[in-house]
Amino acid sequence: MTASIPQRYATHPEQIPGMDTAQLRERFLIDDVFVAGEVRLTYTHHDRIVLGGAVPAGSPLPLTGYPEIRSEYFLEHRELGIVNVGGAGTVTADGEVYELVTGACLYLGRGIRDVVFADGADAAGAQFYLFSAPAHTAYPAALVSPGEGTVRELGDQLTSNRRTLNQYIHENGVKSCQIVMGVTQLHPGSMWNTMPAHTHDRRTECYLYFDLPEEARVVHLMGEREETRHLIVGDRQAIISPSWSLHSGVGTAAYSFVWAMAGENQSFDDMDAAPITDLR
C-alpha cells in the first residue's frame, strides 16, 4: 500500500449557511486533480467515492492499494471509470493494454489486480480522470471511444445551454455495479451545463470541468434550492455534489465536463429539477 488518500467527510445541508468560501472550497472543490508524475486521489464519504487523476508524465504509474479502502489492491472491492482528458495514453489492466485517445472512457471491474497508466505517442501527454465506487460483483472491462456511447443533444442556443451529452457507463451502455459516467461538451456560445439545476437525492455526482480556457472560470451553483451557494472553478478542477445539493454551472466561455455518479440506482433521468425561479 502507498500513502494515504485525503478524505472529505460527509456533510449535512444545515451546515452550509455557516460556511464561508474557504470552508466550502475545502469540502467540495478539488483543485489539484492532476499532478505530473502522480496518481492523486481524494476519498469522499458521500457514497464512498474515490476520485482523482493520473498523469504519467513520461513514466508508467501503477494504481496501488490504500489504507483508507482496506484492500490489498485498489479494485479488490471496487470498480473504476476512467476518462482521458489529455493526450493519447494507455491503461494496462492485468496485462491487457487499452489505448485511450482524448475523450475515451474505460471501465474496469472488481477483481482486476494490476492497473498501470502510461503515455502514448501524443507529445501532449495523457491525463486520466478516475472515478471509483464500491462494487458488489465483477463486470467485464470495456473501452468506449468518443462518440461511440449513447449521444444525446440537449438544450437550446437561445438559453445558452446547447450541449452534446455522451453517456458511456450507464444502464443501457457499459455495465457497472453503480457507476454512471459520461462527458458533456458545450457548443460554442453556450455556457450553462444544465438548466434547470437539479438534485439526485439517491446519488452523489461529481463534475470534472475541462477544456476551459486558462483565463475563464465556471460559476458552479450548489446547496439547497432555498439556500444556494457558489464555487468559482477553473480548468481541470472537480466538484463533489452530495445527494442533497443541487448542481448547475455557467462559464465565462464554453467548456466540457466529465459527470459521474454513484449511489442508489443507475437511471440517468432520476433527478429532481430545481427551476431557477425557485432558487434563493
NORFENPE-V892009 format. One record per residue. N is the residue number from 0. RES is the residue in three letters. SS is DSSP state (H for helix, E for strand, L for the rest). PHI is phi as a letter, one per 40 degrees, with the letter a starting at -180 (none if undefined). NEAR is the number of other C-alpha atoms within 12 Angstrom. Layout:
n: <N:N>
res: <RES:RES>
ss: <SS:SS>
phi: <PHI:PHI>
near: <NEAR:NEAR>
This chain:
n: <0:1:2:3:4:5:6:7:8:9:10:11:12:13:14:15:16:17:18:19:20:21:22:23:24:25:26:27:28:29:30:31:32:33:34:35:36:37:38:39:40:41:42:43:44:45:46:47:48:49:50:51:52:53:54:55:56:57:58:59:60:61:62:63:64:65:66:67:68:69:70:71:72:73:74:75:76:77:78:79:80:81:82:83:84:85:86:87:88:89:90:91:92:93:94:95:96:97:98:99:100:101:102:103:104:105:106:107:108:109:110:111:112:113:114:115:116:117:118:119:120:121:122:123:124:125:126:127:128:129:130:131:132:133:134:135:136:137:138:139:140:141:142:143:144:145:146:147:148:149:150:151:152:153:154:155:156:157:158:159:160:161:162:163:164:165:166:167:168:169:170:171:172:173:174:175:176:177:178:179:180:181:182:183:184:185:186:187:188:189:190:191:192:193:194:195:196:197:198:199:200:201:202:203:204:205:206:207:208:209:210:211:212:213:214:215:216:217:218:219:220:221:222:223:224:225:226:227:228:229:230:231:232:233:234:235:236:237:238:239:240:241:242:243:244:245:246:247:248:249:250:251:252:253:254:255:256:257:258:259:260:261:262:263:264:265:266:267:268:269:270:271:272:273:274:275:276:277:278:279>
res: <MET:THR:ALA:SER:ILE:PRO:GLN:ARG:TYR:ALA:THR:HIS:PRO:GLU:GLN:ILE:PRO:GLY:MET:ASP:THR:ALA:GLN:LEU:ARG:GLU:ARG:PHE:LEU:ILE:ASP:ASP:VAL:PHE:VAL:ALA:GLY:GLU:VAL:ARG:LEU:THR:TYR:THR:HIS:HIS:ASP:ARG:ILE:VAL:LEU:GLY:GLY:ALA:VAL:PRO:ALA:GLY:SER:PRO:LEU:PRO:LEU:THR:GLY:TYR:PRO:GLU:ILE:ARG:SER:GLU:TYR:PHE:LEU:GLU:HIS:ARG:GLU:LEU:GLY:ILE:VAL:ASN:VAL:GLY:GLY:ALA:GLY:THR:VAL:THR:ALA:ASP:GLY:GLU:VAL:TYR:GLU:LEU:VAL:THR:GLY:ALA:CYS:LEU:TYR:LEU:GLY:ARG:GLY:ILE:ARG:ASP:VAL:VAL:PHE:ALA:ASP:GLY:ALA:ASP:ALA:ALA:GLY:ALA:GLN:PHE:TYR:LEU:PHE:SER:ALA:PRO:ALA:HIS:THR:ALA:TYR:PRO:ALA:ALA:LEU:VAL:SER:PRO:GLY:GLU:GLY:THR:VAL:ARG:GLU:LEU:GLY:ASP:GLN:LEU:THR:SER:ASN:ARG:ARG:THR:LEU:ASN:GLN:TYR:ILE:HIS:GLU:ASN:GLY:VAL:LYS:SER:CYS:GLN:ILE:VAL:MET:GLY:VAL:THR:GLN:LEU:HIS:PRO:GLY:SER:MET:TRP:ASN:THR:MET:PRO:ALA:HIS:THR:HIS:ASP:ARG:ARG:THR:GLU:CYS:TYR:LEU:TYR:PHE:ASP:LEU:PRO:GLU:GLU:ALA:ARG:VAL:VAL:HIS:LEU:MET:GLY:GLU:ARG:GLU:GLU:THR:ARG:HIS:LEU:ILE:VAL:GLY:ASP:ARG:GLN:ALA:ILE:ILE:SER:PRO:SER:TRP:SER:LEU:HIS:SER:GLY:VAL:GLY:THR:ALA:ALA:TYR:SER:PHE:VAL:TRP:ALA:MET:ALA:GLY:GLU:ASN:GLN:SER:PHE:ASP:ASP:MET:ASP:ALA:ALA:PRO:ILE:THR:ASP:LEU:ARG>
ss: <L:E:L:L:L:E:E:E:L:L:L:L:H:H:H:H:H:H:L:L:H:H:H:H:H:H:H:H:E:E:L:L:L:L:L:L:L:L:E:E:E:E:E:E:L:L:L:L:E:E:E:E:E:E:L:L:L:L:L:L:E:E:E:L:L:E:H:H:H:L:L:L:L:L:L:L:L:E:E:E:E:E:E:E:L:L:L:L:E:E:E:E:E:L:L:E:E:E:E:E:L:L:L:L:E:E:E:E:L:L:L:L:L:L:E:E:E:E:E:L:L:L:L:L:L:L:L:E:E:E:E:E:E:E:L:L:L:L:L:L:L:E:E:E:L:L:L:L:L:E:E:E:E:E:L:L:H:H:H:L:L:L:E:E:E:E:E:E:E:L:L:L:L:E:L:L:L:L:L:E:E:E:E:E:E:E:L:L:L:L:L:E:L:L:L:L:E:E:E:L:L:L:E:E:E:E:E:E:E:E:L:L:L:L:L:L:L:E:E:E:E:E:E:E:L:L:E:E:E:E:E:E:E:L:L:L:E:E:E:E:E:L:L:L:L:L:E:E:E:E:E:L:L:L:L:E:E:E:E:E:E:E:E:L:L:L:L:L:L:L:L:E:E:E:L:H:H:H:L:L>
phi: <none:b:c:c:c:d:b:b:c:c:b:b:d:c:c:c:d:c:c:c:d:c:c:c:c:c:c:b:b:b:b:b:c:b:b:d:g:b:c:b:b:b:b:b:c:c:f:f:c:b:b:i:b:b:b:d:f:g:b:d:b:c:c:b:c:b:d:c:b:f:b:c:b:d:c:c:b:b:b:a:b:b:b:c:b:b:c:d:a:b:b:b:b:f:g:c:c:b:c:b:c:d:g:c:b:b:b:b:c:d:h:c:c:b:b:b:b:a:c:b:c:c:c:c:g:c:b:c:c:b:b:b:a:d:b:c:a:b:b:c:c:a:b:b:c:d:g:c:c:c:b:b:c:b:g:a:c:c:b:f:b:c:a:b:b:b:c:b:c:a:c:b:b:c:c:a:c:a:c:b:a:a:b:b:b:c:c:d:g:b:b:c:c:a:a:c:c:a:b:b:c:b:a:c:b:b:b:b:c:a:f:c:d:d:c:c:a:b:c:c:c:a:g:c:c:c:a:c:b:a:b:c:b:b:c:g:b:b:b:c:b:c:d:c:c:c:a:a:a:b:b:c:a:c:a:b:a:c:b:a:b:a:i:c:a:b:c:d:c:c:a:b:c:b:d:d:c:c:c:b>
near: <17:21:17:18:25:24:25:30:19:22:26:20:24:15:18:27:19:14:22:15:17:14:19:30:26:24:32:44:35:37:29:28:35:34:23:24:23:30:38:35:39:40:32:36:29:34:34:33:41:45:49:45:39:43:41:35:28:24:21:25:30:28:37:31:27:26:18:26:32:19:20:21:25:37:37:30:27:37:43:49:50:52:51:49:38:34:28:32:41:42:44:29:31:21:14:19:21:31:33:37:32:32:38:40:46:46:47:46:39:33:27:31:26:26:37:32:44:38:35:30:16:20:14:20:31:42:45:51:52:43:50:46:44:34:29:18:21:23:24:20:30:31:35:34:29:27:23:22:29:25:20:20:18:23:24:21:18:12:19:25:34:28:31:29:31:36:40:40:46:29:21:17:26:33:31:38:33:42:50:43:48:46:45:41:39:36:27:22:22:29:36:38:45:38:29:26:31:34:34:32:27:26:36:43:48:49:45:50:44:40:31:28:19:17:13:22:26:37:25:39:39:40:36:34:29:20:22:28:32:34:35:29:36:35:34:36:37:41:49:51:48:40:33:31:42:43:45:41:39:36:36:26:31:32:38:41:44:45:43:46:48:45:32:21:23:30:23:34:18:19:25:23:24:28:19:19:12:16:22:17>
